[in-house]
Amino acid sequence: METNKIPNTAQDRVYLIKRIQDHLTQKFHVYSGCDSHDSEYDSIEEMWRCEGFLQDQYKETEASWYKKSHDYWEDDDNAQATIDGVLGGFAHLSERDIVASKDFLGQILQHSPVLREKIEKGEPTVGCECGAGIGRLTKGLLISMGVTQCDLVETSPRLLKAAHTYLASDSEKCQFICSGLQDFNPSPVSYDIIWIQWVIAYLTDWDLVNFLYRMGNALKEGGVIIIKDNTCNESGFMCDKDDGDITRSYQYIRAIIKESGLNVIKAETGSELVRWQEDFPDNIWPVAMIALRK
């Protein structure tokens, strides 16, 4: 089975970006944006071209992009191995976040009979927390909702080491995988629940499409993928040049999901299983929760 959906060429990256921009145009959404250095871009293509990704010789650019975020999270001065550290000083929002996520996962299970039955019967179920940090969601969400085994995927060896302590006895139910998501390639048919939260911003568009494609292949029968992440609400994107990340609009994320081949789960009424975190402060990016399956 192929591990990537988007071939690794500059031309294919350009084709992908143009399809994303066409999707946004059809949805009557802008694809202009800005960056943390106050530069403005007329298009997604212009931004990635300025970053140096739309040329054949891009390996150094790619390495630099991912090194920025890796170095940030590996530095204890930036993110201590605590709830407050991994949430950027917003530990007080952790409980609200987990309560909303539990409610959303409960709704998903109502529309996923195979998975719901496995959990209700206490049968072995395998979860995966992507961008796991110290395992906040493994402990507070996945295991507490009945997942019997969980893989933690995290780029920072320091945080992954701290996860053993944070999870305490629950660490016996876990595997710890030190990898960036752009390189993470699990075996097919491995997971029942894949939870991806506050981490997709660190992936380029093509790496995110390929990552989601691989995660779709990694789902077991009846398995689900949940993306929970920040969204822009006034522009198409905001690129942080210092940290190497890009916050995308909701429709931008939806265009990438479409490219990956995943589908948003629908209720019997036909409504999509998409929810928003409604109780965060106004100074926080709007946070979308999207339920997916292959």
C-alpha positions in Angstrom: 0.0 0.0 0.0 1.4 3.4 -0.9 2.3 5.6 2.1 1.8 9.0 0.3 -1.0 10.4 -1.8 0.9 13.5 -3.0 4.1 12.7 -4.9 7.2 14.5 -3.6 7.8 17.0 -6.4 7.5 20.7 -6.6 5.0 20.4 -9.5 2.7 18.2 -7.5 2.8 20.6 -4.5 1.7 23.4 -6.8 -1.1 21.3 -8.2 -2.3 20.5 -4.7 -2.2 24.2 -3.6 -4.2 25.2 -6.7 -6.9 22.6 -5.9 -7.1 23.9 -2.4 -7.5 27.4 -3.7 -10.1 26.3 -6.1 -12.0 24.6 -3.3 -11.9 27.8 -1.2 -13.1 29.9 -4.2 -16.1 27.5 -4.7 -17.0 27.9 -1.0 -16.7 31.7 -1.3 -13.8 31.8 1.1 -10.6 33.8 0.8 -7.2 32.2 0.5 -5.2 35.2 1.2 -3.3 35.5 4.5 -0.5 36.9 6.5 2.5 35.9 8.6 4.0 36.8 12.0 6.4 39.3 10.4 3.4 41.4 9.1 3.8 40.3 5.5 0.6 39.8 3.6 0.0 37.2 0.8 -2.6 37.2 -1.9 -2.7 33.5 -2.0 -1.6 30.2 -0.3 0.6 29.6 -3.3 2.5 32.9 -2.8 3.1 32.1 0.9 4.5 28.6 0.2 6.6 30.0 -2.7 8.1 32.6 -0.4 8.9 30.0 2.1 10.9 28.2 -0.6 8.8 25.0 -0.9 7.7 25.3 -4.5 11.0 24.6 -6.1 12.8 21.3 -6.8 15.6 22.0 -4.3 13.6 22.2 -1.1 15.2 19.7 1.3 17.0 22.3 3.4 13.9 24.4 3.5 11.9 21.4 4.7 14.5 20.5 7.3 14.5 24.1 8.6 10.7 24.3 8.8 10.4 21.2 11.0 13.5 22.0 13.0 11.9 25.2 14.3 8.9 23.5 15.9 11.0 20.5 17.1 13.5 22.9 18.8 10.7 24.9 20.4 9.0 21.9 22.0 12.3 20.3 23.0 13.3 23.5 25.0 12.2 23.4 28.6 12.3 27.2 28.7 9.5 27.3 26.1 7.3 24.4 27.2 7.8 22.8 30.6 6.7 19.1 30.8 3.5 20.1 32.5 -0.1 20.7 31.5 0.6 24.4 31.6 3.7 24.0 29.5 2.2 21.9 26.7 -0.8 24.2 26.6 1.3 27.4 26.3 0.2 28.8 29.6 -3.5 27.8 29.3 -3.7 25.0 31.8 -6.9 26.5 33.1 -8.6 25.6 29.7 -7.6 21.9 29.9 -10.7 20.7 31.8 -13.1 22.6 29.5 -11.3 21.2 26.5 -11.5 17.6 27.8 -15.1 17.9 28.8 -16.1 19.1 25.3 -13.9 16.4 23.7 -15.6 13.7 25.8 -19.0 14.9 24.7 -18.0 15.0 21.1 -16.4 11.5 21.2 -19.6 10.3 22.9 -21.6 11.7 19.9 -19.3 10.0 17.5 -19.7 6.6 19.2 -23.5 7.0 18.7 -22.8 6.9 15.0 -20.1 4.3 15.1 -21.8 1.0 16.2 -18.8 -1.3 15.7 -16.5 0.9 17.8 -19.2 1.6 20.4 -19.9 -2.1 20.9 -16.2 -2.9 21.3 -15.8 -0.2 24.0 -19.0 -1.1 25.8 -18.0 -4.8 25.9 -14.5 -3.9 27.2 -12.9 -5.5 24.1 -9.3 -4.5 23.2 -9.3 -1.1 21.5 -6.3 0.9 20.4 -6.0 4.6 20.3 -3.4 7.0 19.0 -2.7 10.5 20.3 -0.8 12.5 17.7 1.3 15.3 18.9 0.9 13.8 22.4 3.2 16.0 24.5 3.1 14.4 27.9 -0.1 12.4 27.2 -2.7 14.8 28.5 -5.4 13.4 26.2 -4.3 9.8 26.4 -4.9 10.0 30.2 -7.8 12.4 30.4 -9.8 11.4 27.3 -8.9 8.2 25.5 -8.1 5.8 28.4 -10.9 7.4 30.5 -13.4 6.7 27.7 -12.5 3.0 27.6 -9.6 2.7 25.2 -7.5 -0.2 26.4 -4.2 0.6 24.7 -2.8 3.9 23.4 0.2 5.0 21.3 1.6 8.4 22.0 3.3 10.0 19.0 5.5 13.0 19.8 8.5 14.7 18.2 10.1 15.8 21.5 12.1 13.1 23.3 11.9 15.3 26.5 8.2 15.4 26.6 7.8 11.8 25.7 10.0 10.8 28.6 7.9 13.0 30.9 4.8 11.2 29.7 5.9 8.0 31.5 5.7 9.9 34.8 2.5 11.9 34.0 0.6 8.7 32.9 1.8 6.8 36.0 0.2 3.3 36.0 -1.6 4.1 32.7 1.8 4.1 31.0 1.7 0.3 31.1 -1.2 0.5 28.5 0.9 2.7 26.2 3.6 2.7 23.6 5.8 5.8 23.1 6.7 6.7 19.6 9.2 9.5 19.1 8.5 10.8 15.6 7.3 13.9 13.7 3.9 13.3 12.1 5.4 14.0 8.7 7.4 10.8 9.2 4.9 8.7 11.2 3.8 5.7 9.2 1.9 3.2 11.3 1.0 -0.3 10.0 -2.4 -0.6 8.2 -5.4 -1.5 10.3 -3.8 -0.5 13.6 -6.1 1.9 15.4 -9.7 2.3 16.5 -9.4 6.0 17.5 -6.9 8.5 16.2 -7.0 11.8 18.0 -5.1 14.7 16.4 -5.2 17.9 18.4 -3.3 21.3 18.2 -0.6 19.8 15.9 -1.7 20.0 12.3 -0.4 23.6 12.0 3.2 22.2 12.1 2.7 20.2 8.9 3.0 21.6 5.4 -0.1 21.2 3.2 1.3 18.2 1.3 2.7 16.5 4.4 -0.7 17.0 6.1 -2.5 15.4 3.2 -0.1 12.5 3.2 -0.3 12.1 7.0 -4.1 12.0 7.0 -4.0 9.5 4.1 -1.7 7.2 6.1 -3.9 7.6 9.2 -7.0 6.6 7.1 -5.1 3.4 6.1 -4.2 2.8 9.8 -7.9 2.6 10.9 -9.5 -0.6 11.9 -13.0 -1.5 10.9 -15.4 1.1 12.4 -12.4 3.3 13.4 -12.5 7.1 13.6 -10.1 10.0 13.3 -10.8 13.3 15.2 -9.1 16.5 14.3 -9.4 19.3 16.9 -7.5 22.4 16.1 -7.4 26.2 15.9 -8.9 28.0 12.9 -8.5 31.4 11.4 -11.8 33.3 11.2 -10.8 36.5 9.3 -8.3 35.3 6.7 -7.3 32.1 4.9 -4.2 31.5 7.1 -1.6 32.9 9.4 1.9 31.6 9.1 4.2 31.9 12.1 7.7 32.1 10.6 9.5 31.8 13.9 7.8 28.6 15.1 7.3 27.0 11.7 3.5 26.6 11.8 0.4 27.8 9.9 -3.0 28.3 11.4 -5.6 27.6 8.6 -9.2 28.6 8.1 -11.8 26.0 8.7 -12.5 25.7 4.9 -8.7 25.4 4.2 -8.6 22.4 6.6 -11.7 20.9 5.0 -10.0 21.2 1.6 -7.0 19.3 2.9 -9.2 16.6 4.4 -10.9 16.3 1.0 -7.5 15.8 -0.7 -6.6 13.1 1.8 -9.5 11.0 0.8 -11.1 11.0 4.3 -14.8 11.8 4.8 -16.5 13.7 7.5 -18.8 11.4 9.4 -22.5 12.1 9.1 -25.4 11.5 11.4 -28.6 9.7 10.2 -30.1 13.1 9.6 -27.3 13.9 7.1 -25.7 16.6 9.3 -21.9 16.4 9.6 -20.2 15.5 12.9 -18.5 18.9 13.3 -18.6 20.8 16.6 -17.0 23.9 18.0 -15.5 24.5 21.4 -17.9 27.1 22.7 -16.6 28.0 26.1 -13.1 29.3 25.4 -12.2 33.0 25.9 -12.7 35.4 22.9 -8.9 35.9 22.6 -8.4 32.2 21.7 -8.6 31.0 18.0 -11.9 29.3 17.2 -11.4 25.6 17.8 -13.2 23.1 15.5 -13.7 19.4 16.2 -14.1 17.2 13.0 -14.9 13.5 13.0 -13.5 11.5 10.1 -13.4 8.0 8.6 -12.0 6.5 5.5 
